[in-house]
Each structure stands twice: as structure tokens, then as C-alpha cells.
Amino acid sequence: MTIEDLKNAKLSPTTAGYLGVYLKLSSLLGEVSEITEREYSPTDVDKVNDGFNKAIYGALDEIMKLAADSIVDKICALDSNAEI
């Protein structure tokens, strides 16, 4: 899924925003790994990036909780509206 896909989904701006941030954070994991691979062997990348990876995974968990809360809030407030 890309940020462009989110624009076409029937999501509230809040939910789409949270999911957009999730995608950006996920992309950062790959970018940092690619940079680390310039100096370290592929087998050492996860070890070198351990602190960063833990921080990003924690942020991903939190942003997904916010997105889920947004979805639940929208579902609870629905009155035949198809946007979540």
C-alpha cells in the first residue's frame, strides 16, 4: 500500500493521516538499513540498527493504535456513512 492508495480509500482524513505516517515510518526502516549496508555486512545491519529499529517499531505500534482508535471512533459514530 502507498500513500496514494490511501487517497482513494474511503477513510477519514484522520485515519488516512495515521496510516500515511505508518507507511513513512516503515519506509524509514528500509532506508536506514540501506545506508547501514554501505558500511557493514548484511549480517550486521540489524545489530547495528538495533536501537533505531526498536524505536521505529515502537512508534509503528503506537501509530497503529491511533489508527485503530480512529477507525473504532468512526464506526461507533456511523449513521449509514461509508467513510471510516
N, CA, C and O atoms as a printed pandas DataFrame, in Angstrom:
     atom_number atom_name residue_name chain_id  residue_number  x_coord  y_coord  z_coord
0              1         N          MET        A               1    0.839   -1.164    0.000
1              2        CA          MET        A               1    0.000    0.000    0.000
2              3         C          MET        A               1    0.894    1.240    0.000
3              4         O          MET        A               1    1.944    1.276    0.641
4              5         N          THR        A               2    0.446    2.246   -0.734
5              6        CA          THR        A               2    1.178    3.505   -0.791
6              7         C          THR        A               2    0.300    4.627   -0.260
7              8         O          THR        A               2   -0.898    4.448   -0.037
8              9         N          ILE        A               3    0.909    5.773   -0.064
9             10        CA          ILE        A               3    0.144    6.937    0.389
10            11         C          ILE        A               3   -0.897    7.310   -0.663
11            12         O          ILE        A               3   -1.987    7.764   -0.315
12            13         N          GLU        A               4   -0.581    7.127   -1.933
13            14        CA          GLU        A               4   -1.556    7.396   -2.996
14            15         C          GLU        A               4   -2.775    6.487   -2.875
15            16         O          GLU        A               4   -3.900    6.921   -3.123
16            17         N          ASP        A               5   -2.558    5.224   -2.495
17            18        CA          ASP        A               5   -3.676    4.298   -2.296
18            19         C          ASP        A               5   -4.605    4.799   -1.204
19            20         O          ASP        A               5   -5.820    4.628   -1.295
20            21         N          LEU        A               6   -4.039    5.422   -0.168
21            22        CA          LEU        A               6   -4.857    5.932    0.935
22            23         C          LEU        A               6   -5.781    7.044    0.478
23            24         O          LEU        A               6   -6.877    7.208    1.014
24            25         N          LYS        A               7   -5.339    7.812   -0.516
25            26        CA          LYS        A               7   -6.170    8.913   -1.013
26            27         C          LYS        A               7   -7.441    8.397   -1.678
27            28         O          LYS        A               7   -8.461    9.086   -1.699
28            29         N          ASN        A               8   -7.376    7.181   -2.223
29            30        CA          ASN        A               8   -8.537    6.602   -2.904
30            31         C          ASN        A               8   -9.404    5.747   -1.985
31            32         O          ASN        A               8  -10.521    5.381   -2.350
32            33         N          ALA        A               9   -8.901    5.432   -0.805
33            34        CA          ALA        A               9   -9.661    4.608    0.143
34            35         C          ALA        A               9  -10.707    5.468    0.842
35            36         O          ALA        A               9  -10.538    6.679    0.981
36            37         N          LYS        A              10  -11.768    4.840    1.273
37            38        CA          LYS        A              10  -12.816    5.554    1.994
38            39         C          LYS        A              10  -12.464    5.587    3.476
39            40         O          LYS        A              10  -13.035    4.871    4.298
40            41         N          LEU        A              11  -11.496    6.452    3.780
41            42        CA          LEU        A              11  -11.028    6.619    5.149
42            43         C          LEU        A              11  -11.227    8.071    5.556
43            44         O          LEU        A              11  -11.204    8.977    4.723
44            45         N          SER        A              12  -11.419    8.267    6.830
45            46        CA          SER        A              12  -11.482    9.638    7.311
46            47         C          SER        A              12  -10.103   10.267    7.138
47            48         O          SER        A              12   -9.108    9.547    7.054
48            49         N          PRO        A              13  -10.026   11.579    7.085
49            50        CA          PRO        A              13   -8.719   12.223    6.982
50            51         C          PRO        A              13   -7.801   11.843    8.148
51            52         O          PRO        A              13   -6.590   11.724    7.963
52            53         N          THR        A              14   -8.357   11.655    9.325
53            54        CA          THR        A              14   -7.553   11.290   10.491
54            55         C          THR        A              14   -6.966    9.895   10.331
55            56         O          THR        A              14   -5.764    9.698   10.512
56            57         N          THR        A              15   -7.813    8.928    9.991
57            58        CA          THR        A              15   -7.338    7.552    9.804
58            59         C          THR        A              15   -6.316    7.482    8.678
59            60         O          THR        A              15   -5.274    6.843    8.819
60            61         N          ALA        A              16   -6.612    8.133    7.568
61            62        CA          ALA        A              16   -5.679    8.142    6.437
62            63         C          ALA        A              16   -4.357    8.790    6.838
63            64         O          ALA        A              16   -3.288    8.334    6.431
64            65         N          GLY        A              17   -4.430    9.839    7.626
65            66        CA          GLY        A              17   -3.210   10.502    8.092
66            67         C          GLY        A              17   -2.354    9.586    8.937
67            68         O          GLY        A              17   -1.142    9.503    8.742
68            69         N          TYR        A              18   -2.986    8.894    9.882
69            70        CA          TYR        A              18   -2.231    7.956   10.722
70            71         C          TYR        A              18   -1.597    6.857    9.875
71            72         O          TYR        A              18   -0.433    6.510   10.077
72            73         N          LEU        A              19   -2.348    6.316    8.942
73            74        CA          LEU        A              19   -1.804    5.246    8.106
74            75         C          LEU        A              19   -0.701    5.764    7.192
75            76         O          LEU        A              19    0.243    5.035    6.888
76            77         N          GLY        A              20   -0.809    7.014    6.751
77            78        CA          GLY        A              20    0.254    7.631    5.958
78            79         C          GLY        A              20    1.545    7.738    6.752
79            80         O          GLY        A              20    2.625    7.459    6.232
80            81         N          VAL        A              21    1.432    8.143    8.013
81            82        CA          VAL        A              21    2.610    8.222    8.878
82            83         C          VAL        A              21    3.197    6.827    9.076
83            84         O          VAL        A              21    4.416    6.658    9.072
84            85         N          TYR        A              22    2.332    5.828    9.248
85            86        CA          TYR        A              22    2.790    4.441    9.403
86            87         C          TYR        A              22    3.634    4.021    8.196
87            88         O          TYR        A              22    4.700    3.424    8.352
88            89         N          LEU        A              23    3.153    4.336    7.007
89            90        CA          LEU        A              23    3.887    3.969    5.797
90            91         C          LEU        A              23    5.228    4.693    5.715
91            92         O          LEU        A              23    6.227    4.108    5.297
92            93         N          LYS        A              24    5.251    5.961    6.110
93            94        CA          LYS        A              24    6.502    6.722    6.081
94            95         C          LYS        A              24    7.520    6.131    7.063
95            96         O          LYS        A              24    8.699    5.992    6.739
96            97         N          LEU        A              25    7.051    5.789    8.252
97            98        CA          LEU        A              25    7.958    5.188    9.241
98            99         C          LEU        A              25    8.490    3.845    8.746
99           100         O          LEU        A              25    9.670    3.536    8.916
100          101         N          SER        A              26    7.618    3.055    8.138
101          102        CA          SER        A              26    8.040    1.762    7.594
102          103         C          SER        A              26    9.114    1.950    6.530
103          104         O          SER        A              26   10.078    1.186    6.461
104          105         N          SER        A              27    8.938    2.956    5.719
105          106        CA          SER        A              27    9.905    3.243    4.671
106          107         C          SER        A              27   11.263    3.625    5.258
107          108         O          SER        A              27   12.308    3.286    4.702
108          109         N          LEU        A              28   11.235    4.330    6.385
109          110        CA          LEU        A              28   12.488    4.717    7.036
110          111         C          LEU        A              28   13.315    3.510    7.456
111          112         O          LEU        A              28   14.544    3.544    7.389
112          113         N          LEU        A              29   12.650    2.451    7.886
113          114        CA          LEU        A              29   13.376    1.228    8.261
114          115         C          LEU        A              29   14.240    0.739    7.106
115          116         O          LEU        A              29   15.412    0.411    7.287
116          117         N          GLY        A              30   13.652    0.696    5.932
117          118        CA          GLY        A              30   14.382    0.236    4.755
118          119         C          GLY        A              30   15.498    1.184    4.358
119          120         O          GLY        A              30   16.593    0.747    4.003
120          121         N          GLU        A              31   15.223    2.485    4.418
121          122        CA          GLU        A              31   16.233    3.468    4.051
122          123         C          GLU        A              31   17.445    3.400    4.973
123          124         O          GLU        A              31   18.585    3.436    4.509
124          125         N          VAL        A              32   17.201    3.301    6.275
125          126        CA          VAL        A              32   18.309    3.241    7.224
126          127         C          VAL        A              32   19.112    1.956    7.027
127          128         O          VAL        A              32   20.339    1.968    7.119
128          129         N          SER        A              33   18.421    0.856    6.758
129          130        CA          SER        A              33   19.136   -0.402    6.504
130          131         C          SER        A              33   20.036   -0.281    5.275
131          132         O          SER        A              33   21.174   -0.752    5.280
132          133         N          GLU        A              34   19.516    0.352    4.227
133          134        CA          GLU        A              34   20.326    0.526    3.017
134          135         C          GLU        A              34   21.569    1.368    3.294
135          136         O          GLU        A              34   22.649    1.072    2.783
136          137         N          ILE        A              35   21.418    2.405    4.091
137          138        CA          ILE        A              35   22.560    3.248    4.427
138          139         C          ILE        A              35   23.568    2.465    5.265
139          140         O          ILE        A              35   24.774    2.550    5.033
140          141         N          THR        A              36   23.077    1.712    6.228
141          142        CA          THR        A              36   23.959    0.929    7.093
142          143         C          THR        A              36   24.719   -0.118    6.294
143          144         O          THR        A              36   25.879   -0.406    6.591
144          145         N          GLU        A              37   24.075   -0.688    5.282
145          146        CA          GLU        A              37   24.730   -1.705    4.455
146          147         C          GLU        A              37   25.917   -1.146    3.680
147          148         O          GLU        A              37   26.747   -1.911    3.188
148          149         N          ARG        A              38   26.010    0.161    3.565
149          150        CA          ARG        A              38   27.164    0.766    2.882
150          151         C          ARG        A              38   28.452    0.563    3.678
151          152         O          ARG        A              38   29.542    0.512    3.107
152          153         N          GLU        A              39   28.319    0.448    4.986
153          154        CA          GLU        A              39   29.497    0.349    5.851
154          155         C          GLU        A              39   29.645   -1.008    6.536
155          156         O          GLU        A              39   30.737   -1.365    6.977
156          157         N          TYR        A              40   28.556   -1.760    6.627
157          158        CA          TYR        A              40   28.575   -3.019    7.379
158          159         C          TYR        A              40   28.067   -4.152    6.497
159          160         O          TYR        A              40   27.376   -3.928    5.503
160          161         N          SER        A              41   28.420   -5.361    6.880
161          162        CA          SER        A              41   27.948   -6.521    6.130
162          163         C          SER        A              41   26.447   -6.697    6.382
163          164         O          SER        A              41   25.936   -6.281    7.422
164          165         N          PRO        A              42   25.751   -7.310    5.436
165          166        CA          PRO        A              42   24.310   -7.511    5.600
166          167         C          PRO        A              42   23.946   -8.257    6.887
167          168         O          PRO        A              42   22.872   -8.041    7.450
168          169         N          THR        A              43   24.833   -9.126    7.347
169          170        CA          THR        A              43   24.528   -9.872    8.571
170          171         C          THR        A              43   24.628   -8.989    9.820
171          172         O          THR        A              43   24.074   -9.335   10.863
172          173         N          ASP        A              44   25.327   -7.857    9.725
173          174        CA          ASP        A              44   25.493   -6.967   10.880
174          175         C          ASP        A              44   24.493   -5.813   10.907
175          176         O          ASP        A              44   24.409   -5.099   11.906
176          177         N          VAL        A              45   23.746   -5.622    9.846
177          178        CA          VAL        A              45   22.861   -4.456    9.739
178          179         C          VAL        A              45   21.853   -4.396   10.882
179          180         O          VAL        A              45   21.702   -3.349   11.511
180          181         N          ASP        A              46   21.168   -5.488   11.159
181          182        CA          ASP        A              46   20.162   -5.474   12.229
182          183         C          ASP        A              46   20.790   -5.190   13.588
183          184         O          ASP        A              46   20.192   -4.514   14.424
184          185         N          LYS        A              47   21.998   -5.710   13.806
185          186        CA          LYS        A              47   22.685   -5.470   15.080
186          187         C          LYS        A              47   23.049   -3.995   15.215
187          188         O          LYS        A              47   22.851   -3.396   16.272
188          189         N          VAL        A              48   23.578   -3.415   14.147
189          190        CA          VAL        A              48   23.981   -2.014   14.169
190          191         C          VAL        A              48   22.758   -1.104   14.339
191          192         O          VAL        A              48   22.815   -0.102   15.051
192          193         N          ASN        A              49   21.674   -1.460   13.689
193          194        CA          ASN        A              49   20.465   -0.630   13.708
194          195         C          ASN        A              49   19.506   -0.983   14.836
195          196         O          ASN        A              49   18.382   -0.483   14.859
196          197         N          ASP        A              50   19.914   -1.821   15.760
197          198        CA          ASP        A              50   19.004   -2.341   16.782
198          199         C          ASP        A              50   18.244   -1.242   17.530
199          200         O          ASP        A              50   17.023   -1.331   17.655
200          201         N          GLY        A              51   18.915   -0.234   18.018
201          202        CA          GLY        A              51   18.251    0.832   18.768
202          203         C          GLY        A              51   17.254    1.589   17.913
203          204         O          GLY        A              51   16.139    1.876   18.348
204          205         N          PHE        A              52   17.661    1.911   16.691
205          206        CA          PHE        A              52   16.765    2.603   15.764
206          207         C          PHE        A              52   15.551    1.736   15.448
207          208         O          PHE        A              52   14.413    2.203   15.494
208          209         N          ASN        A              53   15.807    0.467   15.127
209          210        CA          ASN        A              53   14.704   -0.438   14.790
210          211         C          ASN        A              53   13.699   -0.546   15.935
211          212         O          ASN        A              53   12.491   -0.504   15.705
212          213         N          LYS        A              54   14.191   -0.687   17.165
213          214        CA          LYS        A              54   13.289   -0.780   18.313
214          215         C          LYS        A              54   12.461    0.487   18.451
215          216         O          LYS        A              54   11.265    0.418   18.735
216          217         N          ALA        A              55   13.080    1.638   18.255
217          218        CA          ALA        A              55   12.358    2.907   18.362
218          219         C          ALA        A              55   11.280    3.022   17.285
219          220         O          ALA        A              55   10.153    3.428   17.570
220          221         N          ILE        A              56   11.627    2.665   16.058
221          222        CA          ILE        A              56   10.651    2.764   14.966
222          223         C          ILE        A              56    9.533    1.749   15.154
223          224         O          ILE        A              56    8.365    2.077   14.944
224          225         N          TYR        A              57    9.870    0.518   15.549
225          226        CA          TYR        A              57    8.819   -0.480   15.777
226          227         C          TYR        A              57    7.886   -0.030   16.897
227          228         O          TYR        A              57    6.679   -0.262   16.827
228          229         N          GLY        A              58    8.434    0.611   17.929
229          230        CA          GLY        A              58    7.590    1.155   18.988
230          231         C          GLY        A              58    6.676    2.250   18.465
231          232         O          GLY        A              58    5.496    2.304   18.810
232          233         N          ALA        A              59    7.232    3.127   17.624
233          234        CA          ALA        A              59    6.424    4.192   17.024
234          235         C          ALA        A              59    5.358    3.607   16.096
235          236         O          ALA        A              59    4.228    4.093   16.066
236          237         N          LEU        A              60    5.715    2.564   15.338
237          238        CA          LEU        A              60    4.737    1.913   14.457
238          239         C          LEU        A              60    3.583    1.320   15.268
239          240         O          LEU        A              60    2.421    1.436   14.878
240          241         N          ASP        A              61    3.904    0.696   16.378
241          242        CA          ASP        A              61    2.857    0.146   17.244
242          243         C          ASP        A              61    1.922    1.246   17.738
243          244         O          ASP        A              61    0.701    1.088   17.728
244          245         N          GLU        A              62    2.505    2.355   18.167
245          246        CA          GLU        A              62    1.693    3.451   18.699
246          247         C          GLU        A              62    0.835    4.103   17.628
247          248         O          GLU        A              62   -0.327    4.421   17.878
248          249         N          ILE        A              63    1.389    4.307   16.440
249          250        CA          ILE        A              63    0.610    4.946   15.378
250          251         C          ILE        A              63   -0.503    4.024   14.905
251          252         O          ILE        A              63   -1.574    4.493   14.521
252          253         N          MET        A              64   -0.258    2.705   14.929
253          254        CA          MET        A              64   -1.318    1.777   14.539
254          255         C          MET        A              64   -2.433    1.774   15.578
255          256         O          MET        A              64   -3.602    1.621   15.223
256          257         N          LYS        A              65   -2.094    1.940   16.850
257          258        CA          LYS        A              65   -3.120    2.055   17.888
258          259         C          LYS        A              65   -3.975    3.299   17.652
259          260         O          LYS        A              65   -5.196    3.260   17.803
260          261         N          LEU        A              66   -3.325    4.402   17.282
261          262        CA          LEU        A              66   -4.071    5.627   16.989
262          263         C          LEU        A              66   -4.992    5.429   15.785
263          264         O          LEU        A              66   -6.138    5.877   15.795
264          265         N          ALA        A              67   -4.492    4.761   14.759
265          266        CA          ALA        A              67   -5.325    4.497   13.579
266          267         C          ALA        A              67   -6.503    3.602   13.942
267          268         O          ALA        A              67   -7.630    3.850   13.511
268          269         N          ALA        A              68   -6.249    2.568   14.729
269          270        CA          ALA        A              68   -7.336    1.663   15.143
270          271         C          ALA        A              68   -8.358    2.406   15.985
271          272         O          ALA        A              68   -9.560    2.208   15.811
272          273         N          ASP        A              69   -7.899    3.258   16.895
273          274        CA          ASP        A              69   -8.825    4.050   17.703
274          275         C          ASP        A              69   -9.665    4.967   16.821
275          276         O          ASP        A              69  -10.860    5.142   17.060
276          277         N          SER        A              70   -9.049    5.544   15.816
277          278        CA          SER        A              70   -9.766    6.415   14.891
278          279         C          SER        A              70  -10.848    5.637   14.147
279          280         O          SER        A              70  -11.969    6.119   13.982
280          281         N          ILE        A              71  -10.504    4.434   13.702
281          282        CA          ILE        A              71  -11.475    3.595   12.991
282          283         C          ILE        A              71  -12.636    3.234   13.910
283          284         O          ILE        A              71  -13.798    3.336   13.518
284          285         N          VAL        A              72  -12.322    2.817   15.124
285          286        CA          VAL        A              72  -13.368    2.447   16.082
286          287         C          VAL        A              72  -14.266    3.644   16.373
287          288         O          VAL        A              72  -15.488    3.507   16.422
288          289         N          ASP        A              73  -13.664    4.820   16.566
289          290        CA          ASP        A              73  -14.454    6.022   16.824
290          291         C          ASP        A              73  -15.393    6.320   15.665
291          292         O          ASP        A              73  -16.550    6.681   15.877
292          293         N          LYS        A              74  -14.899    6.169   14.442
293          294        CA          LYS        A              74  -15.735    6.439   13.261
294          295         C          LYS        A              74  -16.848    5.411   13.131
295          296         O          LYS        A              74  -17.977    5.761   12.790
296          297         N          ILE        A              75  -16.540    4.143   13.400
297          298        CA          ILE        A              75  -17.562    3.098   13.306
298          299         C          ILE        A              75  -18.660    3.345   14.332
299          300         O          ILE        A              75  -19.844    3.185   14.035
300          301         N          CYS        A              76  -18.265    3.735   15.533
301          302        CA          CYS        A              76  -19.259    3.993   16.583
302          303         C          CYS        A              76  -20.131    5.204   16.254
303          304         O          CYS        A              76  -21.260    5.300   16.734
304          305         N          ALA        A              77  -19.622    6.120   15.449
305          306        CA          ALA        A              77  -20.369    7.336   15.124
306          307         C          ALA        A              77  -21.099    7.219   13.788
307          308         O          ALA        A              77  -21.772    8.162   13.369
308          309         N          LEU        A              78  -20.976    6.080   13.117
309          310        CA          LEU        A              78  -21.596    5.930   11.792
310          311         C          LEU        A              78  -23.114    5.937   11.876
311          312         O          LEU        A              78  -23.720    5.330   12.758
312          313         N          ASP        A              79  -23.699    6.644   10.929
313          314        CA          ASP        A              79  -25.132    6.572   10.737
314          315         C          ASP        A              79  -25.342    6.468    9.228
315          316         O          ASP        A              79  -25.775    7.412    8.568
316          317         N          SER        A              80  -25.023    5.297    8.715
317          318        CA          SER        A              80  -25.063    4.925    7.301
318          319         C          SER        A              80  -24.086    5.757    6.463
319          320         O          SER        A              80  -24.386    6.119    5.324
320          321         N          ASN        A              81  -22.940    6.050    7.026
321          322        CA          ASN        A              81  -21.869    6.721    6.313
322          323         C          ASN        A              81  -20.821    5.661    5.997
323          324         O          ASN        A              81  -20.494    4.842    6.856
324          325         N          ALA        A              82  -20.298    5.664    4.795
325          326        CA          ALA        A              82  -19.360    4.617    4.386
326          327         C          ALA        A              82  -17.899    4.999    4.630
327          328         O          ALA        A              82  -17.002    4.239    4.263
328          329         N          GLU        A              83  -17.642    6.146    5.234
329          330        CA          GLU        A              83  -16.269    6.564    5.469
330          331         C          GLU        A              83  -15.806    6.186    6.857
331          332         O          GLU        A              83  -16.436    6.555    7.848
332          333         N          ILE        A              84  -14.699    5.445    6.936
333          334        CA          ILE        A              84  -14.143    5.115    8.250
334          335         C          ILE        A              84  -12.801    5.805    8.365
335          336         O          ILE        A              84  -12.128    5.681    9.389
